[in-house]
């Protein structure tokens, strides 16, 4: 199936690149890092997701060259933070010559898989209606994936996950929670990690709220509440605290920033969730609350499929030690992975915070670049005129910042940036009409000429 999907994406990129770009968010729900396309011991591992990004970039460059290196100006709003991020990756490679040969490929792929899908959505999505159509399809597919994941969890049978294991025969990319999934302890759905799966479902919950602004008939609200409840159940069965914290925090932030009339949506979701919880029994609700609160415990985290504050403090000390060795440029793009693979610091397994990994790998420059990225996202939120859409964006971004600081990126940032970009376009503020005059400089930030000139 991986080769069939790759061939289909190659066909779309060749003849319908725009459709391929708009289809990409849906494919993210089925193409985790553990879905391999090329896994041979003698060559770098290539996942299907990265292969799709490479294909899209290659055919976009062919498109640009066929137009005489002219590209439509779209005023891409994330140009500056992405330039800073490119500089952080470049300097980390340059100032660590011992690992340059291996880090260069990793840096290019890590950077490309974040930047280009986001840019292609901005470039090819022409209107707010088109962005909303993509979001509607994403919500429907995300709900189906959630129902599948919950069913697989209850039945202790996940054929899609079994197939993912077969696409990585070398064992270099292994789903560490595979046995837990088989024993019904953690749901992973169509992905390779329960926390990633939970985060993707949280994205879907927020997409559903975003789409419900004008669809408030009794029938549609009933369907919406049922779908949101199914997604919340899907998040709960991952047995991962950070996705639960993410969705709860996002709902709270949305409620704080939205108007009084819109708060009824969250209230209804909460009421339905409480009713469902009472049907299952209050003992289950109490265990769930204890499970979430264990993140703040000094000793219970290791018994709850996660890390306690004490373990995170140990990870902080390890991160500080390696950060202090190269505080400006970092120890290399693959430094964190090397530390974990060595087994010398077992408490540092999975590097429970994105800050730890960025500080070690990219140094202060990397931290500044990612800070600039999120600062720009918040600035873009402030420019969205419609209060409801602005509240959803604040909830999405602020909750995600807490999520990655608590548990790491875990393959979620690519889809996060794509969904935020679609939100900005669908919100109607941050996607001005394309300036159709060709420009010789590609990816340069410029301003469209005012209308009437």
C-alpha positions in Angstrom: 0.0 0.0 0.0 2.9 2.4 0.7 4.1 2.1 -2.9 0.5 2.6 -4.2 0.1 5.8 -2.2 3.5 7.0 -3.3 2.6 6.4 -7.0 -0.7 8.1 -6.6 0.9 11.1 -5.0 3.5 11.2 -7.8 0.7 11.2 -10.4 -1.1 14.1 -8.6 2.1 16.1 -8.2 2.8 15.6 -11.9 -0.5 16.7 -13.3 -2.5 18.3 -10.4 0.0 19.7 -7.9 -2.6 22.0 -6.4 -4.9 19.1 -5.6 -2.0 17.2 -4.1 -1.1 20.1 -1.8 -4.7 20.4 -0.6 -4.9 16.6 -0.1 -1.8 16.5 2.1 -3.5 17.4 5.4 -5.7 14.3 5.0 -2.8 12.1 4.2 -1.0 13.1 7.4 -3.6 11.1 9.3 -2.4 7.9 7.6 1.3 8.5 7.1 3.3 8.7 10.3 7.0 8.5 10.5 6.8 4.8 11.1 5.1 4.3 7.7 8.2 3.5 5.7 8.8 3.7 1.9 12.5 3.0 1.9 14.1 1.2 4.8 17.4 -0.3 3.8 20.4 -0.5 6.2 22.8 1.0 3.7 20.7 4.2 2.9 18.9 6.8 5.0 15.4 5.9 6.1 12.7 7.5 4.0 9.1 7.6 5.3 6.1 7.9 3.0 5.3 11.3 4.5 8.7 12.7 3.7 8.7 11.1 0.3 5.4 13.0 -0.5 7.0 16.2 0.6 10.0 15.6 -1.6 7.8 14.8 -4.6 5.8 18.0 -4.1 8.9 20.2 -3.7 10.5 18.6 -6.8 7.5 19.2 -9.0 6.9 22.7 -7.6 10.5 23.6 -8.6 9.9 22.1 -12.1 6.9 24.4 -12.3 8.9 27.4 -11.2 11.7 26.6 -13.7 9.1 26.1 -16.6 7.8 29.7 -15.8 11.3 31.2 -16.2 11.9 31.2 -12.4 8.9 33.4 -11.9 6.6 32.8 -8.9 3.4 34.4 -7.8 3.7 36.7 -4.9 1.5 35.5 -2.0 2.8 37.5 1.0 3.5 34.3 2.9 3.3 35.5 6.6 5.8 32.9 8.0 8.7 33.8 5.8 10.8 35.6 8.5 10.6 32.9 11.2 11.3 30.2 8.7 14.4 32.1 7.4 15.5 32.2 11.1 14.9 28.5 11.4 16.9 27.8 8.3 19.7 29.8 9.7 19.6 27.8 13.0 19.7 24.5 11.2 22.5 25.7 8.9 24.7 27.0 11.7 24.2 23.9 13.8 25.5 21.8 10.9 28.4 24.2 10.0 29.7 24.5 13.6 29.6 20.7 14.2 31.8 19.4 11.3 32.2 16.0 12.9 28.6 15.1 12.2 28.0 17.3 9.2 27.6 14.5 6.7 24.8 12.8 8.6 23.2 16.0 10.0 22.9 17.8 6.7 20.3 15.3 5.3 18.4 15.3 8.6 18.4 19.1 8.8 17.2 19.5 5.2 14.4 17.0 5.7 13.3 18.3 9.2 13.2 21.8 7.8 11.5 20.9 4.5 8.7 18.8 6.1 7.7 21.8 8.2 8.0 24.7 5.7 6.9 23.4 2.4 3.5 21.8 3.2 2.6 25.0 5.1 3.7 27.2 2.2 2.0 25.0 -0.5 -1.3 25.3 1.4 -0.9 29.1 1.5 0.1 29.2 -2.2 -2.5 26.9 -3.7 -5.5 27.5 -1.5 -7.3 30.3 -3.3 -10.2 31.3 -1.1 -11.8 31.0 2.3 -14.5 28.6 0.9 -11.8 26.3 -0.4 -10.0 26.3 2.9 -13.2 25.4 4.7 -13.9 22.5 2.3 -10.4 21.1 3.1 -11.1 21.5 6.8 -14.5 19.8 6.4 -12.9 16.8 4.7 -10.2 16.7 7.4 -12.8 16.7 10.1 -14.7 13.8 8.5 -11.6 11.7 7.9 -10.3 12.6 11.3 -13.5 11.4 12.9 -13.4 8.1 10.9 -9.8 7.6 12.0 -10.8 8.2 15.7 -13.7 5.7 15.5 -11.3 3.2 13.9 -8.7 3.8 16.7 -11.3 3.3 19.4 -12.6 0.1 17.9 -9.1 -1.2 17.4 -8.3 -0.4 21.1 -11.4 -2.2 22.4 -10.9 -5.2 20.1 -7.1 -5.4 20.7 -6.7 -5.7 17.0 -5.2 -3.1 14.7 -4.4 -4.4 11.2 -3.2 -0.9 10.0 -0.7 -0.7 12.8 0.5 -4.2 12.0 1.1 -3.2 8.5 3.1 -0.1 9.6 5.5 -2.5 11.4 6.1 -4.4 8.2 7.2 -1.2 6.3 10.2 -0.8 8.6 11.9 -4.2 8.5 15.4 -2.8 9.6 14.0 -1.9 13.0 15.5 1.6 12.9 12.1 3.2 13.3 10.1 1.2 15.9 6.8 2.1 17.5 7.9 1.9 21.2 4.3 1.5 22.3 3.5 -1.4 20.0 3.1 -4.0 22.8 1.0 -1.7 24.8 -1.3 -1.2 21.8 -1.6 -4.9 21.3 -2.5 -5.5 24.9 -5.2 -2.8 24.7 -3.4 -0.3 27.0 -3.0 2.6 24.6 -4.8 3.4 21.3 -2.7 4.5 18.4 -5.2 4.4 15.5 -3.5 4.8 12.2 -0.4 6.4 13.7 2.7 5.0 15.4 2.5 6.7 18.8 -0.5 7.3 21.1 0.5 10.8 22.0 0.7 11.8 18.4 -2.6 10.1 17.8 -4.2 12.0 20.7 -2.8 15.4 19.4 -4.2 14.8 16.0 -7.6 14.1 17.5 -7.3 17.3 19.4 -6.7 19.1 16.1 -9.8 17.5 14.8 -11.9 18.6 17.8 -10.8 22.2 17.2 -11.5 22.0 13.5 -15.0 20.9 14.4 -15.5 23.9 16.6 -14.1 26.1 13.9 -16.6 24.8 11.3 -19.6 25.1 13.7 -19.8 28.9 13.7 -22.8 29.2 11.4 -24.1 25.6 11.5 -26.3 25.7 14.6 -29.5 24.0 13.7 -30.8 21.4 16.2 -30.0 18.5 13.9 -26.5 19.7 13.1 -25.7 20.5 16.7 -26.8 17.0 17.7 -24.5 15.5 15.1 -21.7 17.8 16.1 -22.0 16.9 19.8 -22.0 13.2 18.9 -18.9 13.6 16.7 -17.0 15.6 19.3 -17.9 13.1 22.0 -16.5 10.3 19.9 -13.3 12.3 19.4 -13.0 13.0 23.2 -13.4 9.3 23.8 -10.7 8.6 21.2 -8.3 11.0 23.1 -9.1 9.3 26.4 -8.3 5.8 25.2 -4.8 6.8 24.2 -4.0 6.8 28.0 -1.8 9.8 27.4 -2.1 12.8 29.7 -0.7 15.6 27.5 -3.4 15.2 24.7 -6.0 15.3 27.4 -4.5 18.4 28.9 -4.2 19.9 25.4 -7.8 19.5 24.6 -9.1 20.6 28.0 -6.8 23.7 28.0 -7.8 24.5 24.4 -11.5 24.4 25.3 -10.9 26.6 28.3 -8.9 29.2 26.2 -11.6 29.1 23.5 -14.3 29.8 26.1 -12.3 32.7 27.6 -11.7 34.5 24.2 -15.0 33.8 22.4 -18.2 35.8 22.7 -21.0 34.9 25.1 -23.2 33.4 22.5 -20.5 31.1 21.3 -19.7 29.7 24.8 -22.8 27.5 24.5 -20.9 25.2 22.2 -18.2 24.4 24.8 -20.8 24.1 27.5 -22.8 21.6 25.5 -19.7 19.5 24.8 -18.8 19.5 28.5 -22.4 18.5 29.5 -22.3 15.6 27.0 -18.9 14.5 28.3 -20.1 14.5 31.9 -23.2 12.6 31.0 -21.1 10.0 29.1 -18.8 9.8 32.0 -21.6 9.2 34.5 -22.9 6.4 32.3 -19.6 4.7 32.5 -19.4 5.2 36.2 -17.9 7.9 38.4 -15.1 5.6 39.3 -13.8 5.8 35.8 -14.1 9.6 35.9 -12.1 9.6 39.1 -9.4 7.4 37.6 -9.2 9.7 34.6 -8.8 12.8 36.8 -6.2 11.0 38.9 -4.4 10.0 35.6 -4.3 13.6 34.4 -3.2 15.0 37.8 -0.4 12.4 38.0 1.6 14.7 35.6 2.3 16.9 38.6 3.2 14.1 40.9 6.8 13.5 42.0 6.5 9.7 41.9 3.4 8.5 40.2 4.3 9.5 36.6 6.3 6.3 35.9 3.3 4.2 36.8 0.9 6.1 34.5 2.7 5.6 31.2 4.5 8.9 31.5 7.0 11.0 33.3 6.6 12.7 36.6 7.9 16.1 37.5 10.9 14.4 39.2 11.8 12.6 36.0 11.4 15.9 34.0 13.8 17.6 36.5 16.4 14.9 35.7 15.9 15.5 32.0 16.4 19.2 32.5 19.7 18.6 34.2 20.9 16.4 31.3 19.7 18.9 28.8 21.4 21.8 30.6 24.7 19.9 30.6 24.8 19.3 26.9 23.3 22.8 26.1 26.2 24.4 28.1 28.7 22.7 25.9 27.5 24.5 22.8 25.0 27.1 23.9 24.9 29.3 20.7 24.8 26.9 17.8 23.9 23.6 19.5 25.6 20.2 19.4 24.2 19.1 16.0 20.9 18.4 14.5 21.0 14.7 15.7 22.6 15.4 19.1 19.5 14.5 21.1 18.9 11.3 19.1 22.6 10.3 19.7 22.3 10.9 23.5 19.2 8.8 23.7 20.6 6.0 21.5 23.7 5.8 23.7 21.7 4.6 26.7 24.0 6.6 29.0 21.1 8.7 30.3 18.0 6.5 30.6 16.0 9.2 32.3 16.4 11.3 29.1 14.5 8.8 27.0 12.2 10.6 24.6 13.4 14.1 25.8 10.0 15.0 27.4 10.1 18.7 26.2 10.7 20.3 22.9 12.8 22.9 24.6 15.3 20.3 25.7 15.7 19.0 22.2 15.9 22.4 20.5 18.4 23.7 23.1 20.7 20.7 22.6 20.4 20.3 18.9 20.2 23.9 17.7 21.3 26.0 20.7 20.2 29.5 21.5 19.7 30.3 17.8 17.2 27.5 17.4 15.3 28.6 20.5 15.1 32.1 19.2 13.9 30.8 15.8 11.1 28.7 17.2 10.1 31.5 19.6 9.9 33.8 16.6 7.7 31.3 14.8 5.2 31.1 17.6 5.3 34.8 18.3 4.4 35.4 14.6 1.5 32.9 14.8 0.1 34.8 17.8 0.5 38.1 15.9 -1.4 36.6 13.0 -4.2 35.5 15.4 -4.6 39.1 16.6 -5.2 40.3 13.1 -8.1 37.9 12.5 -11.2 40.1 12.7 -13.9 37.6 13.5 -13.8 36.9 17.3 -14.9 33.3 17.0 -12.2 32.3 14.6 -9.6 34.3 16.6 -10.6 32.4 19.8 -10.2 29.0 18.0 -6.7 30.0 16.8 -5.6 31.2 20.2 -6.9 27.9 21.7 -5.1 25.8 19.0 -1.7 27.6 19.3 -1.6 28.3 23.1 -2.6 24.7 23.9 -0.1 23.3 21.4 2.7 25.4 23.0 1.9 23.8 26.3 1.7 20.4 24.7 5.2 20.4 23.1 6.8 22.0 26.1 5.3 19.1 28.2 6.0 16.2 26.0 7.9 17.1 22.8 7.0 17.6 19.2 6.4 13.9 18.4 5.7 14.4 14.6 2.9 16.9 15.3 4.2 20.2 14.2 3.9 19.6 10.5 0.1 19.0 10.7 -0.2 21.8 13.3 1.2 24.4 11.0 -0.9 23.2 8.1 -4.1 23.4 10.1 -3.2 26.8 11.5 -2.6 28.0 7.9 -6.0 26.7 6.8 -7.6 28.4 9.8 -6.0 31.7 8.8 -7.2 31.4 5.2 -10.7 30.3 6.2 -10.8 33.1 8.8 -10.7 35.5 5.8 -8.2 38.0 7.1 -4.7 36.7 6.5 -5.0 35.6 2.9 -5.1 38.7 0.6 -5.8 38.4 -3.1 -2.7 37.1 -4.9 -0.7 39.7 -6.7 -0.5 38.0 -10.1 2.5 39.9 -11.3 5.4 37.5 -11.6 8.4 38.1 -9.4 11.9 37.1 -10.1 12.8 36.5 -6.5 11.3 33.4 -5.0 10.1 33.2 -1.4 10.8 36.9 -0.8 8.5 38.8 1.5 6.8 41.6 -0.4 3.6 43.6 -0.4 0.8 43.4 -2.9 0.0 46.7 -4.7 -3.1 48.5 -3.5 -6.2 48.0 -5.5 -6.9 50.6 -8.1 -3.3 51.3 -9.0 
